[in-house]
Amino acid sequence: MERTVPSTASEEIELYLRTYYSLLRSSAEVQIRTLEEAHIQMRSLLHTGAREQTPDMSAFIYSLLRLPDCMPDVELVVLGQSPAVFARRGYPDVEAWEQVYAPARRRRCFFDGKRTLACFIASRSDIDDVLPMLTAYQIEWNKLHYRLQNLPRSLNLEKVLHEAGEFRRLAQSLEIPEDDFSRLCAVLDERAASVLAHIAAQPCRLSVQLLSGSLNEYWRATRLWWENIERACPEIVDRPVYFISSNTHSVVNLLSGFALQHRQALLSYLRQPENADLLDEWNQIQASRVPSSEENFLYYLLKRYLQTPPDPSIIESYCQNEVDRGILRVNSQDSFDLEAQVFELASLSPEELDPRLGRDLGCLETSDALILNIDYPLGLSAYNILAKIAEQVGEVLGVYVIGKSATLNGVIGDVLIPNVVHDEQSQNTYLFSNSFDAADVAPNLVYGTVLDNQKAVTVRGTFLQNDQYMDVFYREGYTDIEMEAGPYLSAVYEMYRPQRHPTNEIVNLYGLPFDLGVLHYASDTPLSKGRNLGASNLSYYGMDSTYAVTIAILRRVFELERERLRKN
């Protein structure tokens, strides 16, 4: 049904979007400094101190965590969808460059060792992510550069950072609260002194170039991603599929049973000196002084264990365990960074599954269904991906979306279950019957609260929100803010209707011929200004909500599959 959507984005945000999209049409490099004023005028809730003379450490740390470590040496960032796009624009061997990674953002990036960083993008949401991030990074770098100029050139930063009194005086000289400066140094780790010296030596003068803005190139990149999966698992085109968008650890940990089988080896590793903090937590769990899940703790410990295993053969054992249970991992090649996992339900061992999934699962041995789990994408690429999957697989039996979100009425660690989603990409408001409610999640959630019957808004980018923007949605009862649900629901519409999804309408998704569930866990509270995921992270306790929602989804899949097999 048609309707007129109230204006939600502020004029300042619209101006910022128009500014960088018009500049990126240029075939030449665009200097980030041309975006700084529009960025500052936007008054982003993630960059509340943009206009201030003093450094905004939360915004700087947020950007640092989502950009590769090579950024101090980067002068030009080039954006493209595939190796062919890079080759056509003068970068024929980009994948031979050094591959570099960001701690908190998945994006295939390559550094030429000199001045150029090449980033593979999956949709225009990557542009809405990268441009504001680079601008915030440059603004805050240059604030620090200006202040570091006033320090003696003979200052030994390595020494200063390790002496409490000198550290405090340096923070005061830079006009940064000591705890914020400590967080910056913790993020930079052993690079802290060298990066600060680099900031002192020169201002940041970044440029960016979009090699192709063609929608066809985004579709081509998605096709390359899918073809890689189909080569690894050709039977997926003929088999029924339950689709899950989540992460690369929770589903596989719950279904493989590896951590629970290797409990004693993990507990032996736990007693090593570097794990003293976790050993205390484990002892508290065993003494029932904290209500944490033993299984969740072991999954977290397994991640640490596999990073530096005392016995290298454990990696081989871990991989073989997945093969034996019909679990296939497919890493990205030739396009954006998005791992996929395929689970064959008939090959799972019910007695080895996480006990919270239930034990009456013997019927699965006759199942022909697969679970396709992907590492959740960024923004609009979710539409491209689900549309491609729906086109290629045998039959979609369920679509389940797990994602991080910001909450306006809860706290970090809460679980939000929406049945209304307003999508800023399509300007549609989607109404749907969510397969989950609070009772499905609450039994396995220890540290948070489940808020069902919520209204979510899918935004264009993490920086692209300000007070005016938030106020409009909060007044309308929208409390769940994220980036993927809207594009996924646009693809869902096209999976059962004979036309492309509409725009600027209220869209009824009731009566779907397959199951649909959307679950978000809160990782940010944007109304607490200046405190964002650059200021903190979910750490071990964040796994509580992640596993609670994943358990709910897998229990739902098993319930539907049991019923489907009974009918057949």
ZAFIGU-137035 format. One record per residue: y, z, x of N, C-alpha, C in turn. Coordinates in steps of 0.02 Angstrom, whole numbers, plus 50000, padded with zeros to 5 digits. Layout:
YZXYZXYZX
...
END
This chain:
499415000050042500005000050000500625000050044
501114996250026501714995650067502165001750058
502555003150110503045008450106503535007450163
504085010750159504565010850214504485017350252
504345016950316504235022850356504905025650378
505035032150369505655035150394505705034150469
506315033050493506415032150565506235038450602
505775037950650505535043750686505785043850758
505805038050791506025037850860506785038250863
507055041950911507775042450918508055036050948
508705034950940509025029050968508965028951043
508985034951074508945035251147508265032951172
507735034751137507065032551157506995025051147
507245022451090507225015351077507605011451130
508185014051152508575010851203508185010551269
507865016051285507475016451347506905011251346
506545010851289506005005951283506274998851290
506814997251256507094990551260507324988951331
507594994051364507844992951432507294990951479
506744994851482506254992951533505824987051513
505724985751448505344979751430505754973451443
506404973651433506814967751448506844966551523
506894971951562506924971151635506264968451663
505704970651634505054968651659504894961251645
505284958151602505184950951591505384946851653
505774949951697505994946551757505394945051803
505434939451838504914937751886505024941251953
505584944551959505744948152021505594955552014
505624959152070505534966352069506114969752033
505964974951995506464978751958506534985551992
507144987252010507254993752043507254999251991
506895004552006506835010251960507515013451947
507975013051994508625016251984508995013351924
508825007051904509155004151845508925007451780
508375011251783508115014651724508335021951720
508615024551773508735031751776509205034251721
509745030651709510225033051659509915033051589
509555027651571509235027451505508695032851500
508345034251555507835039551556508165046351544
508725047551578509065054051570509345054751499
509625049351473509915049551405509395050851352
508765049251367508225050151318508105057551302
508255062051350508155069251343507425070951327
506975068351368506265069351358506075076751362
505625078851317505375085651319504955087051381
504695081751412504325082651474504785082751535
505415081151525505885080951580506545083951558
506515090251538507105093551509507665094451560
507495094651624508015095651675508235089251708
508115083451676508285077051708509015076651727
509465078951684510175078351697510435083851743
510055089251749510295094851790510295092951864
510735096151902510755095051974510165098452009
509925103951980509365107452011508705103951995
508215104252039507585100652028507205103351968
506875098851932506445100551876505725100051902
505445105651924504795105551956504225103851907
504285105751844503755104051796503685096551789
504245092951783504225085651777503975082451841
504195085151899503985082251963503235083251974
502995089251959502285090651968501865086551919
502105085951857501745081851807501655074751834
502185071951863502145065151890501705064851952
501775069751996501365069852057500615069752041
500425073551990499715074051972499445067451944
499875063151920499665056951888499825050751929
500025051851991500145046352038499735047552101
499525042252136499105043052195499475046652252
499095049552298499375053252354499785048952401
499675042352399500045037952444500765036752422
500985039452366501645037852339502225038852389
502215043852434502775044452481502885038152523
502365034052531502435027852571502535021652529
502525022452463502565016652418503295014852406
503435008352406504095005752389504065001252328
503494997852318503414993152262502764994652225
502804995052158502214995852115502134989452075
501554986152082501424979952045500884981451993
500984978951932500544980251876500214973851852
499554973951846499194968051822498544970051788
498264965451750497674967051709497014965451742
496994960951790496364958951820496484956051890
495954955451931496044952451997496344945451994
496174941651941496434934851934497194934951926
497454939751888498174940251879498514941751945
498244946451982498534948152048498504942052094
497934938452094497864932652139498374927252123
498484926052058498964920752038499674922352060
499814928852067500504930852085500574932852159
500094930652200500184931552271499824937452302
499354940452265498964946052292498214944352285
497964939752327497274937252318496734942152336
496884947052378496364951652403496514958852386
496804960052327497044966652310496474971852310
495874969852289495314974552287495034976152356
495264972552407495074974252476495534979452506
496084980952471496524986252494496184993052487
496494998152512496225004952505496285007252432
495715009252403495755011852334496005018952336
496495020452294496795027152293496755029952222
496795036552218496665039852154497205045052139
497315046352076497755051652053497325057252025
497495063552037497085069152013497015069351938
497535067451900497535068651828497655062351787
497525056451816497585050251777497095045151804
496675042451760496205037351781496545030551778
496605027451835496895020751838496665017651904
496385011651902496175008451965496805006352003
496885009352063497475008052103497265006552175
497625001952207497474999952275498134999752315
498105002452376498705002852419498594998352480
499104994352497499024989752553499154993052620
499284999652620499395003152683500095002352710
500514998552675501204997352700501714999852649
501794996052594502314997752545502114996552473
501554993052461501404990652393500804994252363
500894996552302500354999652263500204995052204
499574992852198499364988652143498984992852092
499184992552028498884996451975498604991851921
497984992851901497674989051847497854992451781
498094988551733498294991351669497874988351613
497764992251560497324990251505497694988251442
498314990451435498714988851376499434990551391
499874989151344500574990851356500694998351358
500205002351334500265009651340500295011751413
499965008051457500005009551528500725008651554
501075003751528501775002851547502195008651522
502075010751459502445016451431502265022951467
501715022951503501525028851543501815028551613
501745022751646501935022151716502685022151727
503055018351688503775017651700504155024251695
504075028151641504415034651638504185039351693
503555038951712503285043351764503605041851831
503645035351848503965033351911504705035351912
505025034651855505745036351851505855043851860
505445047851826505495055151834505355057151907
504845054051936504655055452006505235054052052
505555048252043506115046352088506715050952079
506875052552017507455056952004507355063652038
506765066552030506655073252059506555073052134
506245067852160506205066952233506895067052264
507355063252234508025062652264508435069052257
508305072952205508625079652202508395083852262
507745083852275507485087652331507745084852398
507775078252403508025075152464508735077552479
509155077652429509845079752438509875086952464
509465091352436509485098352458509175099452527
508665095652542508345096352608508805093952664
509305089952647509775087752699510195093452726
510265098752687510675104452708510305109352753
509655108252764509265112752805509295110552878
509225115252925509235113452996508685108553013
508835103453052508335098453070507775101353113
507915106953144507415110153186506925114553147
507025114853081506615119253039505885117053041
505435121653055504725120353056504435121752987
504355116452947504125117352878503425120352875
502985118252920502305120752921502305128352928
502745130852971502785138052982503115141652923
503645138652897504025141652842503575142652781
503145137652765502735137852705502195143252709
502075145952767501555151052774501825157952791
502485158752785502785165352795503165167152731
502965172652700503215174352633503985174652630
504285177952679505015178652678505365172052687
505125167952734505425161452745505305156852686
504715157352657504555153352598505045154852541
505185161252531505645163252478506345160652491
506565161052553507235158652570507285151052562
506735147452579506745140152571506795138352497
506415141852455506445140652382507155141752356
507475147052380508165148552358508645143052382
508545140652443508975135352469508905128852428
508295127652404508175121652364508345122652290
508555128752273508725130552203508125129552157
507545131752181506925131252143506645138352134
506465140352073506125146852066505515147252111
505395153052139504865153752189504185151952160
504045153852098503385152252070503315144652060
503865141252042503835133952036503715130652104
504035133252155503945130552222503225131752246
502955137552228502265139052246501785134152212
501925132352149501495127552114501535120752147
502135118652167502215112352201501795112152265
501845117352305501465117652368500715117952355
500505121252300499795121452283499535114552264
499935110752227499745103952208499695099452270
500175100052315500165095952376499645098352426
499455104752421498935107652464499125106852537
498655104252578498795103852650499315098652667
499505094452618500025089352630500725092052619
500785098252598501445100852576501985099852629
501855101952690502365101452742502545094252757
502045089952762502185082852779502555079252723
502365080752660502715077552604503435079952600
503555086452609504245088952608504645085852665
504335085052723504675081752779504845074552762
504385071252726504495064352705505075063952655
505095068752609505635068952560506305070052595
506305074552646506915075952683507155069752722
506675065652745506845060152790507175054352754
506995053152691507275047152658507275048052582
507755044852549507755044952476507215040452449
507045041352386506545037152352506905031152320
506665025152337506955018952310506385014452286
506085016252231505505012552205505725006352167
505285001252168505354995352126504684994252091
504714990652035504104989251997504114981951975
503514979051968503474972051946502864971351901
502974968751841502434967251795502224960051805
501604958951828501394952151845501244947951784
501024951051730500894947351668500954952151609
501344950251559501394954351498501014951251440
500594946351454500244942551402499714946851367
499704946651301499184949951263498504947151280
498474940751294497834937651313497534940951375
497964942851422497704945951483497404952851469
497694956551422497404962951404496714961851371
496674956851327496024955351296495514953051348
495754949051397495294946651449495034952451490
495484957251506495264963151544494754967151505
494844967751439494364971351397493694967651396
493714961051394493094957151395492714958151460
493084958251517492764959451582492424966351583
492774971251554492484978051551491844978051510
491854974651452491254974651410490684970751442
490824965151472490304961051502489924964951556
490274969351590489964973651640489444978351608
489614981051549489154985351512488554981351487
488694975451461488154971351433487664969051487
487914967751547487464965951602487004971751620
487284977851619486894983751637486404985751582
486584984351519486174986451462486164980851410
485794975451422485814969651377485564971251306
485124976251299484854977751232485384980651185
485964982551211486474985651168486724980851114
486664974351126486914969551077486464969051016
485864971851019485404971550962485244978350931
485504983650959485304990350938485864993750899
485694998250852486205002250819486505007250868
487155008650860487525012550910487955017850875
487935023850903488425028950887488945028950944
489565027550927490095027050977490465033650983
490535036151046490915042251059491435040751113
492045042751101492575042351151492725049551171
492545051451234492645058451252492825059151326
492325060351368492415061351440491755059651473
491705060751538491085058751573490625064551588
490785070551563490365076251582490035079851523
490385080651467490125085151415489495082351381
489495076051362488915073251327488305073151373
488405070951436487845070451482487575077251500
487995082351507487745089051522487335091851465
487555090651404487205093351346486535089851335
486495083351353485895079551338485415078951397
485645079651458485195078751516484795084951532
485075090851520484725097051535484705098851608
485055095151651484985096151723485245102951745
485825105051721486105111451742485655117251722
485375116851661484955122251637484295122451675
484035116651695483415116451734483515119251804
484105118351832484245120551900484675126851901
484575131051853484945137251846484915141451910
484325142551938484255146951996484615144152057
484575137552068484925134552124485685135352116
485925134552055486635135352042486855142552053
486445147352031486635154452040486615156452114
486175153352153486165154652225486815151952257
487015146052235487645143152259488245147452238
488195150452179488745154552153488895160452200
488385162852236488475168852277488785167252346
488965160952357489305159352419490025161952416
490315163852474490975167152475491525163352439
491525156652443492075152752412492045152952336
491515155552307491445155852234491535162952207
491875167252245491945174252225492275174952157
492775170552142493115171052077492635169552020
492205164552029491735162851976491165167851971
490965170952027490435175952025490635181851982
491265183851987491505189351946491475187451872
491665181251855491635178951786490905179051761
490435176751803489735176651783489475183751770
489665188351814489445195351805489725198151740
490345196251723490645198551660490265195651600
490045189351606489655186251551488995189751543
488655191051600488005194351596488045201351568
488605204751581488685211551555488975211651485
489065205551456489335204951387490035207751382
490405207851438491095210151435491585204551418
491365198351425491745192651401491275188251360
491525184751309491085181151263490935173951285
491095172051347490995165151369490265162951363
490165156451356489495153551351489185152851420
488565155051428488205154151491488135146751507
487965142851456487865135651467488505132351492
489075133751460489705130751481489865132751553
489725138951571489855141351639489425137351689
488795136351673488345132751718488565125451725
488825122451671489065115551676489665115151723
490105119951718490695120051762490475121151835
489995125651845489745127051912489395120851941
489035117151899488695111051922489195106051950
489765105451919490275100751944490485102552015
490615108952027490785111252094490205110052143
489605111552119489015111152161488895103952185
488995099152140488875092152158489405089352205
489995092552206490525090152251490355091652324
490045097452337489855099352405489165102452404
488635098552389487965101452380487675103952447
487395110052447487065112552508486485108052529
486145105152479485585100752492485765093752465
485895088852509486105082252486485605078852440
484965080852444484465077652401484575079252327
484995084252313485115086152243485465080452206
485865076452242486205070852210485685065752186
485195064252228484665059652209484275062352149
484135068752150483775071852095484175071552030
484825072552036485275072351978485265065351947
485315060151989485315053251964484645051451933
484095053551965483435051951939483315055351872
483575061451865483505065151802483805061151744
484395057951756484715053951704484305047751688
484035044551740483625038551729483015040251686
482695045851702482085047851667482215049251593
482825051051577482995052751508483385047251473
483345041251500483645035451467484395035651466
484705038651518485425039151523485675034251576
486105029751556486355024451601487105025251609
487335025651671488045025851686488275018851707
488845016651680489115010051698489835011051720
489965010251785490635010951812491025004451802
491675005051799492094999151788492104994751850
492154988251837492234983251890492714977951866
493144975651910493584969851897494094970951841
494174977051817494684978251766494894985551769
495104988351713495354995251712494795000251723
494985006351741494515011651759494295015351696
493695013951672493445017251612492675017251615
492395022951636491665023451640491355023651571
490765020651565490375020951503489695023951518
489405027151468488735029951473488335027851411
487715025651422487285023751367486685028451366
486565031451308486015036251300485515033351251
484885032951270484355030651226484055036751192
484155037351127483935043451092483185044651099
482795039351099482065040151102481825042951169
482235042351221482025044551288482255051751304
482655054751260482875061551272482285066451264
482315072051300481805077251295482085082951254
481885083551190482185088551146482145095651174
481605097351209481535104151234482005105551293
482305100351322482755101351379483495100951360
483635099351297484325098851275484645105751273
485315105751273485675112051264485425115351199
485245121751201484955124951142485415125051081
486065124251092486535124351036486495117950994
486125112951018486045106650981485485106950931
485085112350932484525112950887483885110450919
483315112350890482675110650921482235106050878
482395105150816481985101050772482175093650781
482035090950842482265084250858481695079650880
481085081450864480515077350884480535070450854
480885069650797480915063150764481275057950806
481675060150854482065055450894481635050750935
481015052550948480585048350989480435041650957
480555041050891480445034650857481105030850845
481665033550871482315030550858482425024350901
482775019450873482985013650912483735013850927
484065019450909484785019950916485005021950986
485615020051003485935021851066486565025751052
486755030051098487425032951099487815029451155
488395026651138488835023851189489435028551195
489475031851252490015036451264490475033551317
491135033551305491595031051354492105036451372
492345036151433492885040551454493505038651415
493815043451380494325041551332494885037451366
495085031951333495585027451362496295029951349
496775026151372497475027951363497795023551310
498005026751255498425023351206498125017251174
498505011751176498335005751138497695002451162
497475003751223496845000751246496255003151204
496325008851169495795011251125495645006051070
496165002851044496064997650993495674991851022
495884989351080495544983551111494804985151124
494674991151148493994992951167493534993551106
493754997251055493324998150997493224991450959
493754987450957493684980850925493164976650960
493164976851027492674972951066491964975651055
491884982251056491234985351047490954983550978
491374984250926491144982750858490934975450851
491254971150887491094963950885490424962450918
490234966550969489674964751012489024968450998
489044974750976488424978650969488074976750904
487444979050900487044977450841487334980150777
487464986650774487754989850715488074996350737
488664997850710488995004150725488825009150670
488485014550689488285019650640488795025250635
489195026250687489695031550686490205030550740
490825032550725491375032350774491655039350779
491635042050840491855049050851492345049150910
492915052150898493455052250948493615059550966
493525061151030493745067551057494335066151103
494865069951098495435068751142495865074851150
496265074751204496765079951214497355078551168
497705083951151498315083051111498795088651127
499405087651105499905093051106499925095951035
500055102351031500075105650965500755108850954
501005108250892501635111350874501535117950837
500915119450818500805125650780500235129950808
499945127950864499395131650893499535133350965
498995135051001499055136651072498555132551111
498635132351176498175128551219497465131151210
496995126551199496305128351187496095128051114
496575127651068496405126850997496105119950984
495725119350931495445112950909495785110850845
496025104650844496385101850786495965096250755
495875096550690495465091650654495915088350602
496145082150614496595078950567496225074850514
496555073950457496315069050408496885064350388
497455065050423498015060450416498265058950487
498355052550502498615050550568499165045450558
499765047050582500305042050584500315038950653
500275032350655500225028650718500885025350734
501205027450789501845024450808501755017350834
501145015350854501045008550877501075003550819
500705004950765500685000450707501175002450652
501445008550658501865011550605501475012750541
500815012650545500395014350487500275021850483
500155024250423499915031050413499205030450384
498715032750421498015032150401497775038550367
497465037750309497155043150272496395042050275
496025047150295495305046250303494935052750292
494295052150279493855057850270493535059450338
493775064850369493505066750434492815069950424
492325067950464491645070550456491585077950474
492105080850504492065087650529492585092150496
492405098450490492885103450470492795109550515
493165114850501493175120650546492475123650555
492075123550503491405126650506490945123150556
491075116750571490655113050618490805115050691
491395117450704491615118650773491645126150789
491875130050741492025137150754491445141150784
490815140050765490275144150793490205143750869
490455138350899490385137450971491055137651007
491585139850973492245140451003492405147851013
492495149851075492595156851091493335158551098
493715154451135494385156351155494945153251113
494775149151065495295146051025495165146650951
495605143450913495555143350840495455136150817
495075135050764494995128350736495485127550678
495885122350683496375120750630496175114050600
495875114150541495695107850509496215105950457
496115100150425496595097350377497295096650407
497315094450470497955093550504498205086350497
498845085450514499155078850515499335077350588
499095071650613499215069750683499685063850687
500045063450743500455057650757500255054950825
500135048350827499955044950888500595042150919
500785044750976501415042851008501295037351059
501835034251083501785028651129501705030951201
501955036851218501905039151286502075046551291
501845049751344501945056951350502675058751361
503055054551396503755055951408504195053951350
503935049851304504355046651253504435050951190
504615057251200504745061851145505335066351164
505755067751114506295072451125506365076951064
506865081251063506955086051009507005082650941
507405077350937507495073950873506835071050848
506475067950893505825064950877505345070150850
505285075750886504825081050865505035084150798
505685084950789505935088250728505735084350665
505775077650670505605073450612504875074650592
504425074650641503725075450624503565082650603
503865087450636503725094350618503935095850546
504495093050526504725093950457504255090750407
503915085450427503435081950383502735084850388
502655090250427502005093550431501525090750483
501785086550530501355083850583501365088850641
500775091150659500735096450710500285094550769
499965088750766499475086550815499725080050847
499895080150911500225074450944499775071850999
499585065450995499125062651045499255055051050
498795051351084498955044351100498425039251079
497835041451055497305036551044497065035850972
497145040950930496845040750863497095034750823
497745033450824498025027850786497715021250805
497715019350870497395012950888496655012750870
496295018250877495595018250856495535016850781
495965019950741495925018950669496135011850649
496575008750688496735001750675496114997450685
495714998950736495094995250747494584996850692
494555003150670494095005050616494255001150553
494895000250537495094996250479494784989250482
494814986150540494564979350548493804978950550
493474984850558492744984950559492444984650489
492864985650437492574985150370493014981250321
493584978650345494014974550303494064967550334
494134962250293494114955450319494794952850343
495184957150374495844955050398496084959750452
496594957650489496884961750541497224967750508
497264973250545497574979250517498304977850498
498564980950445499254979850425499734983550471
500374983150456500884987050491501344990250439
501584996150456502074999650414501815000750343
501185003050338500895004450273500535011150273
500405013750214499925019250206499245016050195
498765017650240498115014250240497575019150222
497195017550170496645021850147495995019650181
495705024250221495075022850256494485026550225
494545028750163493985031950130493465026750112
492835028850109492295024350089492045019750144
492115021850207491865017750263491105017250260
490825011750284490095011050285489775014350347
490155018050385489895021650443490265028250448
490025032750490490305039450496490925039250541
491405043650526492035043850565492245051050576
492365052850639492595059550655493105059450711
493635063250703494165063850753494285071150767
494225073150829494305080150850494755080450912
495265084650909495715085350966495715092550991
495775093451056495865100251082496545100551116
496905105951103497595106651124497635108051199
498015103951234498105104751306498845105551324
499275105851274499995106051287500345108851226
500895112351238501325114851184502035112651199
502235106651177502865103651198503485107451176
503425111651124504025115351103504195121051150
503725122751196503885127651249504195123651305
504835122351301505175117551343505095119051417
504965113651454504905114351526504235116751549
503785118551503503115120851523502615115851495
502345111751538501885106551517501275106751562
500865101551557500265101451598500415100551672
501055099151688501245099451758501305106651780
501405111051732501485118151748500835121951747
500345119351713499705122951708499155117951692
498525120251689497975115951667497465120251632
496985117051600496515120751559496005124651600
495865122351662495395125751707494715126651673
494345131851694493665133051667493685134351592
494195138051569494215139951498494335134051452
494615128551480494705122651439494055119551418
493515121151453492865118351435492615121251369
492865126951350492645130151288492755125551229
493365122951221493505118551165493175111751173
493135109351236492815102851248492095102851225
491725108051245491015108251227490915110051154
491355113951125491285115551054491325109251011
491795104751027491855098650987491305093651003
491085093451066490545088851084489885090951051
489755097451048489155099951014489175097950940
489765098750909489815096850838489655089550828
489885085150872489765078050865489025076450875
488715079250927488015077650940487565080350884
487725086250858487335088850801487395084150741
487995081450731488105076750677487705070250688
487705067750749487325061650765486575062850751
486315068550774485605069950764485445070650690
485895073750653485785074550581485755067750546
486235063350563486245056750531485635052550552
485445053150616484885049150640484235051550609
484165058150601483565060850568483515058050497
484065057850461484065055350393483945047850391
484225044150439484125036850441483395035250454
483085038950500482375037750515481925039550456
482115044850420481715046850361481735041350308
482315038450298482385033150247482015026850267
481995025650333481675019450357480915020150360
END
